[in-house]
């Protein structure tokens, strides 16, 4: 299994913080990606956030031009599942614009990996188990994103202590950890466990650049881990949703959590359906989010907390 043990170090040299933003369905925008990269982390957005492939073409062009002089790379999330009707068309645009990093979700495909590698792009794959991570490693991905329990969106069920430990037994390439990371101390903790980067999504739901309505932003700011419900009801894959938004749509959080479809189907995620748009997703780390701020301000606060945590641990800056 080939991987580059020095890739993480080269990527970190381009950043102010060892952090990659999680690409959030509907919420992540080109403006947010640009702000994240400008603030010194890897910005990211899902390809499906553009409602059409023509819109994605324009969005990628805009991001590429805006970050032409920025050292921090950006990433595009591509749902690599057979129910994603736009997979082929979106991949063509990613290749056209040569996105520096492509994050594959809900599967991996050797053909997709090869197409991205052909122009020099990097492929990261999010996984929720060591078994899935090994399959991705065998396909030749460049980085692995360990999605542990407590993450927002499509989430994992394994403790980060176990998941990172199992993957690090055999993987020497870039490893990112997702799940409840919303402070500088959390970023340092991820590194201490053996990850190279923290993968942070939910706090950016409350950022001013996010495509989230004000009520959603305030639900994140006022929420805590007890407000998060995990269910397979909407896509067939485990996903985290905010219980107050379920109730606001006439759904019982306890009942919805027990629904367990047998198959994954994301075909409605780019539609005008209620899940993700009106029924809102967030991870268990939202208790650390105390205000709705511009992304740059929140990242600056994250960096200050990270520096403080390193100093408290006696780690030289």
C-alpha positions as a printed NumPy array, in Angstrom:
array([[  0.   ,   0.   ,   0.   ],
       [  1.751,   3.166,  -1.216],
       [  1.368,   6.504,   0.538],
       [  3.517,   9.597,   0.948],
       [  4.694,   9.93 ,   4.576],
       [  5.908,  13.487,   3.914],
       [  2.753,  14.838,   2.264],
       [  1.184,  15.98 ,   5.54 ],
       [  4.288,  17.999,   6.397],
       [  4.25 ,  19.717,   3.   ],
       [  0.563,  20.575,   3.343],
       [  1.02 ,  21.913,   6.881],
       [  3.734,  24.257,   5.617],
       [  1.058,  26.032,   3.56 ],
       [ -1.3  ,  26.537,   6.502],
       [ -1.534,  28.596,   9.672],
       [ -3.37 ,  25.784,  11.448],
       [ -3.432,  22.002,  10.849],
       [ -7.12 ,  22.15 ,   9.972],
       [ -9.301,  21.257,   7.021],
       [-12.861,  22.539,   6.875],
       [-15.524,  19.917,   6.483],
       [-17.538,  20.38 ,   3.266],
       [-21.103,  20.905,   4.469],
       [-24.064,  20.152,   2.234],
       [-25.984,  23.34 ,   1.344],
       [-24.095,  25.385,   3.987],
       [-20.616,  25.655,   2.431],
       [-20.315,  28.393,  -0.199],
       [-17.547,  29.689,  -2.462],
       [-17.342,  32.722,  -0.158],
       [-16.813,  30.457,   2.835],
       [-14.148,  28.394,   1.042],
       [-12.269,  31.532,   0.051],
       [-12.462,  32.954,   3.591],
       [-11.255,  29.677,   5.107],
       [ -8.257,  29.446,   2.808],
       [ -7.391,  33.109,   3.264],
       [ -7.463,  32.578,   7.039],
       [ -4.927,  29.761,   6.742],
       [ -6.806,  26.461,   6.687],
       [ -7.95 ,  24.172,   3.876],
       [-11.38 ,  25.357,   2.754],
       [-13.888,  22.903,   1.306],
       [-17.35 ,  22.641,  -0.238],
       [-19.449,  19.827,  -1.769],
       [-19.842,  19.733,  -5.531],
       [-23.571,  19.178,  -4.989],
       [-23.923,  22.584,  -3.328],
       [-24.006,  24.036,  -6.821],
       [-27.534,  23.248,  -7.957],
       [-26.373,  22.499, -11.504],
       [-23.129,  21.479, -13.169],
       [-23.114,  24.855, -14.933],
       [-23.221,  26.572, -11.543],
       [-20.432,  24.336, -10.268],
       [-18.321,  25.357, -13.253],
       [-18.761,  29.02 , -12.31 ],
       [-18.155,  28.382,  -8.601],
       [-14.922,  26.499,  -9.193],
       [-13.694,  29.208, -11.548],
       [-14.477,  31.845,  -8.931],
       [-12.644,  29.974,  -6.169],
       [ -9.677,  29.259,  -8.395],
       [ -9.286,  32.928,  -9.382],
       [ -9.82 ,  34.257,  -5.858],
       [ -7.167,  31.94 ,  -4.406],
       [ -4.604,  32.265,  -7.188],
       [ -2.118,  33.935,  -4.796],
       [ -3.123,  31.983,  -1.66 ],
       [ -0.841,  29.161,  -0.469],
       [ -3.617,  27.244,   1.283],
       [ -5.274,  24.715,  -1.066],
       [ -9.007,  24.187,  -1.326],
       [-10.978,  20.956,  -1.558],
       [-14.116,  19.798,  -3.346],
       [-16.27 ,  17.019,  -1.952],
       [-17.539,  14.45 ,  -4.463],
       [-20.18 ,  11.932,  -3.386],
       [-18.857,   8.756,  -4.972],
       [-22.056,   6.718,  -4.771],
       [-24.098,   5.177,  -7.591],
       [-27.183,   7.169,  -6.569],
       [-25.382,  10.453,  -7.297],
       [-26.636,  11.167, -10.811],
       [-24.151,  14.027, -11.223],
       [-21.018,  12.08 , -10.348],
       [-19.594,  11.895, -13.869],
       [-20.419,  15.472, -14.869],
       [-19.093,  16.925, -11.619],
       [-15.9  ,  14.884, -11.885],
       [-15.328,  16.298, -15.376],
       [-15.498,  19.838, -13.967],
       [-13.202,  18.998, -11.075],
       [-10.662,  17.735, -13.592],
       [-11.189,  20.814, -15.78 ],
       [-10.463,  23.19 , -12.892],
       [ -7.828,  20.922, -11.338],
       [ -9.116,  21.143,  -7.778],
       [ -6.07 ,  20.634,  -5.516],
       [ -7.853,  18.204,  -3.176],
       [-10.92 ,  16.063,  -3.792],
       [-12.719,  14.506,  -0.834],
       [-14.606,  11.344,  -1.757],
       [-17.598,  10.381,   0.372],
       [-19.868,   7.332,   0.614],
       [-17.535,   5.176,  -1.416],
       [-14.42 ,   5.197,  -3.566],
       [-13.788,   4.342,  -7.185],
       [-10.392,   3.552,  -8.741],
       [-11.416,   5.355, -11.939],
       [-12.231,   8.531, -10.014],
       [ -8.944,   8.319,  -8.11 ],
       [ -7.011,   7.864, -11.368],
       [ -8.74 ,  10.818, -13.037],
       [ -7.773,  13.138, -10.186],
       [ -4.221,  11.828,  -9.933],
       [ -3.798,  12.33 , -13.688],
       [ -3.71 ,  16.13 , -13.274],
       [ -1.745,  16.017, -10.001],
       [ -4.679,  16.376,  -7.607],
       [ -4.868,  14.739,  -4.2  ],
       [ -7.633,  12.343,  -3.178],
       [ -8.797,  12.151,   0.423],
       [-11.509,   9.682,   1.431],
       [-13.699,   9.913,   4.498],
       [-14.191,   6.644,   6.366],
       [-15.971,   5.511,   9.511],
       [-14.105,   2.243,  10.088],
       [-10.661,   0.715,   9.775],
       [-12.039,  -1.777,   7.222],
       [-13.219,   1.026,   4.946],
       [ -9.923,   2.869,   5.431],
       [ -7.969,  -0.168,   4.25 ],
       [-10.101,  -0.428,   1.099],
       [ -9.437,   3.23 ,   0.328],
       [ -5.732,   2.765,   0.954],
       [ -5.685,  -0.124,  -1.504],
       [ -7.307,   2.126,  -4.129],
       [ -4.425,   4.563,  -3.838],
       [ -5.956,   7.542,  -2.031],
       [ -3.525,  10.14 ,  -0.693],
       [ -5.222,  10.873,   2.618],
       [ -7.763,   9.328,   4.958],
       [-10.385,  11.229,   6.943],
       [-11.4  ,   9.301,  10.049],
       [-15.006,  10.257,  10.817],
       [-15.546,   9.317,  14.452],
       [-18.565,   9.369,  16.748],
       [-20.083,  12.793,  17.26 ],
       [-19.351,  14.229,  13.82 ],
       [-21.966,  16.236,  11.954],
       [-23.498,  15.28 ,   8.623],
       [-22.886,  11.649,   7.744],
       [-21.225,  10.487,  10.929],
       [-19.319,   7.603,  12.446],
       [-19.957,   5.469,  15.502],
       [-16.417,   4.572,  16.647],
       [-14.452,   6.435,  19.323],
       [-11.669,   8.621,  17.889],
       [ -9.219,   6.874,  20.233],
       [ -9.985,   3.521,  18.642],
       [-10.398,   4.705,  15.044],
       [ -7.197,   6.751,  14.819],
       [ -5.227,   4.089,  16.67 ],
       [ -6.334,   1.297,  14.34 ],
       [ -5.681,   3.272,  11.157],
       [ -2.284,   4.541,  12.335],
       [ -1.088,   0.965,  12.817],
       [ -0.678,   0.68 ,   9.041],
       [ -1.275,   4.089,   7.407],
       [  1.634,   6.564,   7.126],
       [ -0.004,   9.12 ,   4.849],
       [ -2.06 ,  12.173,   5.87 ],
       [ -4.709,  11.324,   8.449],
       [ -7.492,  13.725,   9.371],
       [ -9.826,  13.345,  12.337],
       [-13.462,  14.469,  12.368],
       [-15.851,  14.462,  15.306],
       [-16.595,  17.141,  17.933],
       [-13.525,  19.275,  17.189],
       [-14.422,  22.93 ,  17.757],
       [-11.554,  24.332,  19.848],
       [ -7.806,  24.768,  19.541],
       [ -7.421,  22.231,  22.333],
       [ -9.411,  19.81 ,  20.221],
       [ -7.082,  20.363,  17.267],
       [ -4.075,  19.647,  19.491],
       [ -5.826,  16.576,  20.896],
       [ -6.359,  15.248,  17.378],
       [ -2.629,  15.603,  16.71 ],
       [ -1.81 ,  13.927,  20.025],
       [ -3.935,  10.934,  19.035],
       [ -1.917,  10.574,  15.837],
       [ -3.881,  12.583,  13.279],
       [ -2.124,  15.172,  11.135],
       [ -5.1  ,  17.488,  10.768],
       [ -8.381,  18.254,  12.465],
       [-11.423,  18.147,  10.186],
       [-13.877,  20.797,  11.387],
       [-17.355,  21.402,  10.009],
       [-20.163,  22.261,  12.426],
       [-18.746,  25.542,  13.844],
       [-18.738,  26.971,  10.309],
       [-22.506,  26.462,  10.112],
       [-22.767,  29.605,  12.224],
       [-20.27 ,  31.607,  10.162],
       [-21.543,  34.677,   8.348],
       [-20.461,  33.28 ,   4.945],
       [-22.382,  30.022,   5.366],
       [-25.581,  29.439,   3.403],
       [-27.565,  28.897,   6.598],
       [-30.547,  30.942,   7.708],
       [-30.229,  33.005,  10.86 ],
       [-32.398,  30.584,  12.861],
       [-30.005,  27.749,  11.954],
       [-26.97 ,  29.814,  12.969],
       [-28.569,  30.641,  16.323],
       [-29.571,  26.998,  16.877],
       [-25.903,  26.071,  16.521],
       [-24.78 ,  28.918,  18.807],
       [-27.362,  28.   ,  21.451],
       [-27.036,  24.244,  21.099],
       [-25.075,  21.476,  22.785],
       [-24.392,  17.783,  22.346],
       [-27.757,  16.848,  23.895],
       [-29.484,  18.522,  20.931],
       [-27.968,  16.142,  18.351],
       [-29.817,  13.028,  17.155],
       [-28.234,  10.326,  14.974],
       [-30.434,   8.507,  12.466],
       [-30.329,   6.603,   9.176],
       [-33.87 ,   7.683,   8.355],
       [-33.131,  10.2  ,   5.609],
       [-30.331,   8.696,   3.482],
       [-29.791,   5.189,   4.854],
       [-26.406,   6.262,   6.249],
       [-25.859,   7.415,   9.83 ],
       [-26.289,  11.18 ,  10.018],
       [-26.507,  13.752,  12.801],
       [-29.448,  16.157,  12.996],
       [-30.503,  18.876,  15.427],
       [-33.484,  17.69 ,  17.474],
       [-35.078,  21.193,  17.679],
       [-35.212,  21.321,  13.859],
       [-36.867,  17.894,  13.783],
       [-39.523,  19.062,  16.208],
       [-40.044,  22.269,  14.211],
       [-40.914,  20.069,  11.223],
       [-43.38 ,  17.949,  13.163],
       [-41.07 ,  14.974,  13.718],
       [-40.369,  13.083,  16.928],
       [-36.567,  12.875,  17.467],
       [-36.896,   9.627,  19.425],
       [-39.005,   7.956,  16.734],
       [-36.871,   9.172,  13.826],
       [-33.708,   7.892,  15.504],
       [-35.111,   4.352,  15.433],
       [-35.772,   4.318,  11.669],
       [-33.15 ,   2.139,   9.976],
       [-33.321,   1.878,   6.16 ],
       [-31.305,  -0.971,   4.703],
       [-29.869,   0.871,   1.705],
       [-28.034,   4.144,   1.197],
       [-29.634,   6.559,  -1.271],
       [-28.494,  10.156,  -1.59 ],
       [-30.418,  10.922,  -4.781],
       [-32.671,  13.408,  -3.   ],
       [-29.879,  15.382,  -1.366],
       [-29.611,  17.851,  -4.225],
       [-33.378,  18.262,  -4.406],
       [-35.688,  20.634,  -2.576],
       [-36.525,  17.991,   0.026],
       [-36.625,  18.876,   3.679],
       [-33.626,  16.952,   5.076],
       [-30.497,  19.174,   5.219],
       [-32.485,  22.217,   4.08 ],
       [-35.184,  22.474,   6.767],
       [-34.093,  19.625,   9.046],
       [-30.646,  20.783,  10.057],
       [-27.504,  18.79 ,  10.703],
       [-24.689,  19.54 ,  13.163],
       [-22.146,  17.62 ,  15.216],
       [-21.898,  17.146,  18.962],
       [-19.164,  19.783,  19.319],
       [-21.51 ,  22.746,  18.829],
       [-21.476,  23.513,  22.552],
       [-18.142,  25.273,  21.965],
       [-19.662,  27.65 ,  19.395],
       [-20.639,  30.824,  21.254],
       [-21.269,  33.339,  18.483],
       [-22.013,  33.741,  14.791],
       [-18.85 ,  35.278,  13.333],
       [-17.102,  35.775,  10.012],
       [-15.079,  32.649,   9.27 ],
       [-11.779,  34.54 ,   9.521],
       [-12.619,  35.758,  13.03 ],
       [-13.589,  32.287,  14.203],
       [-10.401,  30.771,  12.738],
       [ -8.316,  33.485,  14.434],
       [ -9.911,  32.564,  17.769],
       [ -9.281,  28.889,  17.036],
       [ -5.613,  29.661,  16.316],
       [ -5.261,  31.608,  19.571],
       [ -6.765,  28.74 ,  21.558],
       [ -4.484,  26.285,  19.759],
       [ -1.411,  28.35 ,  20.652],
       [ -2.576,  28.596,  24.262],
       [ -3.108,  24.831,  24.434],
       [  0.355,  24.134,  23.025],
       [  1.898,  26.504,  25.532],
       [  0.029,  24.869,  28.404],
       [  1.373,  21.489,  27.274],
       [  4.908,  22.858,  27.084],
       [  5.065,  22.467,  23.295],
       [  7.363,  24.925,  21.567],
       [  5.553,  27.141,  19.049]])
